[in-house]
Amino acid sequence: MQANIDGKLNYIGQSNGVVYIEIEGDKKRYSFIPIEVQGSRYFAYFAHVGDRIIKTPQSNTLTLLKGQNVYRYLIDEIR
């Protein structure tokens, strides 16, 4: 879980429970399986291009910022 992600979503897709994202200004495509935490909604249907994503190195938590609202997801692995 070494990935450091902080930026706006430029692309989001999903297949068989795996979510694929690209961040503005980052050429890498990340893939992960999100687990909803504390009332968060299914990531692939809830997150949109332009929303901000934050994930720090060594953390298993991905944060989705939609306007003033904060949603957290546990991730088993990010590639």
N, C-alpha and C positions, 0 to 999 in steps of 0.2 A: 504494500500500500504506500509506495514511495511517491506517487503522483501528487503534484502540487497544482491545483486548478483554482483559478480565480478569474472570472470573466463572464461575458455575456454569451448565452447560447446562440450559436450560429446555425446549428443543425441538430435535430433530434429524430431518432427512429427507433424501432423496436422489432424484435423477432423472437418468438418462443421465450418470452420473459426477460430476454437480454435487451438492455437499453444501450443505444449508440448515440454519443453526443460529440459535437465539435464546438470549440470555443473560439470566439472572435480573436483573430490574431495568432492562433495556435494551429499549426498544420496537422497535429495529431488527432486521430479519432479515438475516443475512449469508449470502452464497453464495460458494463457492469450490470449486476442484478440488484435493484433497489428493494429495500425492505422498509415499508412505511412505519413511521414512529409518531406517536402522539397526535393522531388525527390527520396526518398527512394523507394525501390522495395518491393513487397510482401514478408514479412519476411520468411514465411515457404519455399518458393522456392529459396530465395536469400541467406539465412544464411546457413552455412555449419559447420560440425564438425571441431573443431579447431579454429573457429572464436571466438573472445573475446566478452563477454557481460558484460555491466555495468548497474546497476540500484541501486540507493541509496535509503535508507529509506525515506518515505514521498514523494518521487518523482513519477510523473506519466510518466516519460520519460525513455525509455530503449535505451541504446546506443549499436550499433553493430559496432565492429571494424574489418575490413577486410583489413589486411596489413596496409597501411597508410591511408586508406579511413575510414571515419566516417559516419554512417547512424543512424538517430534517428527515434524512433517510440513512439507514444503516446500509453499508455495502459490504458484501462478502469479499469481493475482489474487484479491482479496477485494472484494466489493461489498456 
